[in-house]
Amino acid sequence: MKRIFTNIAIAVGIVLVGHLIAYKMFNIPQRMEFVAILIGLLFYPIIRNPLVGVYSVFVISPVIPLLRRLYYLSYARPKTDPLIIIGDALLAFILLGLYFEFKERAEEQKKVAPYIRVIIVYFVYLLVRTFVLNERASGAIMIFKNYGPPVLFFLVGTMYAGRVAHLKRLWLVTLLFGIAALVYGIKQLYFGYSEAEYIWFSSVDFTTLFIKGVARPFSFFQAPVVFADYMTLAIIAVLLTIEGHTNKTRAILLALVPLFFYGCLITSVRSSWGGVLATLVLWFTLFRVKGTRKRLAVLIGVVLVYVVYESLNEAMGGHLGIDRLIGLIIRSAPNPERMDLLVTKRTSALTAPLAEDSFVSRMILWRQLLASSVHPLYLFTGHGLGAQKADSLYFTYLAEFGYPGLIFIVWLLIDFIRKGFYVIDNAADKDVAALAKGATIMTLVFAIISITGTHIHYFPGDIYFWFWNGVIIKQAAMIRERQTEAVQT
C-alpha cells in the first residue's frame, strides 16, 4: 500500500512539474517568481551541505547583473530589483546550514574566537549605525546591504579553511569566469552593446559609466570597476594556479595575464590599472623573500625604482612615460579612436595625478572631511552609514564612523596581511602557502587601490575579501596550534 501511494505521489509530482515547465516555456517568470524558484531549488542542497552554497555564491553572483538586464527585455526596470537578494539568501542558507556544525566544532572555533567576536560586533555596529545617529537613515538600509551581510562570509571562510582542494577550485572558478568576462567585455568594445544594455543605459543615473557619452565596457557585471576588479582577481587566480604545474601549462596560463590586463585597461578604471601592476610586482618580489625586514627592504626597493624611473622620464622629456607603452597597445587595436578615449587620455592620472581634475576634486573633498572630522559631534561617531561617499575606503570610514572607524579598518587590513605572511612562512603544505599568497596579495591590492575607491563594499571585493581572510585567520590559528603542540611534545 505504501508503495502504491509513493508511486501515485511521484506520478502527480511529474505531472505538476511538467505543467510548470510547459507554462514557463511560454511565460517568462517575473523577478520574484524567479527568485522564489531558484531559492526553493537551492534551499535543501545548501542546508544539507553548505559547501554547495559557497560554490553557488561564487558561481551565481557574477551573472546576477546580466540576468537583471535580460529582464529589461520583457519587464520594466523596477526601483528595487528582487534579484539583488539572491546573494543574501544564499548566505542566509549557508549560515543556517552551518549552525549545527558551528556547535559541533565549537572547541575548534575557539582558536579564532577573538576574531569572530570582532566581526560579529562590527556587523552589529553597522546595523545599529544604519538607524541610530545617522544623518541619512532613509537611504542607509540599501547601503547596509553592501556593508553588512558580506562581513559574515568571514565566518564561512573560517569553517572551510581546511578544505584545501575546494578552496583551490574556487580560484579555478574565478579564472574561468575571468576568461568569460574578458571575452564578453571585448565583445562590448568592438561589437557594441546588446538591446538589454541599451535599455539599461537609458534608465540609470550612473554618469561615471560614460566618458564623453561613450559607455565603458563592463562585461556582464554591474559597472566597469567591477569588471576591472574581477580581472585583477583573475590574474591572482592565474598566479596561484601555476604553482606546481608543468612549464607548458604555466606558459599557457601566464599568457592569460596580459589578456586580463587588457581587459582591465579597457574599463578605463585607472586605480585598477595600478592594482594590476602592484599585483605583478608584489607577487614576483615580495613573496620570493621571507622575513619582515627583507620584505620591507623589497618594498623600499620598489619605491626607489619608481622614483628613479620618474626622474629619468622627466629628464628625457617624458619619452619613458606610460603613455608611450600604452600608445603601442592603442595603435594595434581594431578601434584606436575609442581606445584613445578610454585609455590614452586617461593616463594622466598615473603620470601626473596632481594635474588631474578628478583627483584634485577628491583632494578637496578629503580636506573638507578632515576639517569636519575634528568636530566634537563627529570625532568618535561620524555621520552614520552611507552618509558620505568619499571615493576612498579610508575617508569613507572616517566620514561614516569617525576616527575609531578609520583606525578599525586600517588595523583590520594590516592584521589580515600580517596573518597572511605568517601562513606563507610557516605552512607545511605548499597548497596552503599558495592559497595564502593569493589571499594576501588580494588584500594588499585592495588596500592600495581603496585609497581612491571602496572595493570591499561591492562584488567581487566584498565576498572575496571577507571569505578569504576568514580562511587566512583560521589557517594561521591551526598552524600556531600545531607549532605549540610540537614544542610541548
Secondary structure, 3 states (H helix, E strand, C coil): CHHHHHHHHHHHHHHHHHHHHHHHHHCCCCHHHHHHHHHHHHHHHHHHCHHHHHHHHHHHHHHHHHHHHHHCCCCCCCCCCHHHHHHHHHHHHHHHHHHHHHHHCHHHHHHHHHHHHHHHHHHHHHHHHHHCCCCCHHHHHHHHHHHHHHHCHHHHHHHCCCCHHHHHHHHHHHHHHHHHHHHHHHHHHHHCCCHHHHHHHCCCCCHHHEECCEECCCCCCCCHHHHHHHHHHHHHHHHHHCCCCCHHHHHHHHCHHHHHHHHHHHCCCHHHHHHHHHHHHHHCCHHHCCCHHHHHHHHHHHHHHHHHHHHHHHHCCCCCCHHHHHHHHHHCCCCHHHHHHHCHHHCHHHHCHHHCHHHHHHHHHHHHHHHHHCCCCCCCCCCCCCCCCCCCHHHHHHHHHHHHHHHHHHHHHHHHHHHHHHHHHHCCCHHHHHHHHHHHHHHHHHHHHHHHCCCCCCCCHHHHHHHHHHHHHHHHHHHHHHHHHHHHC
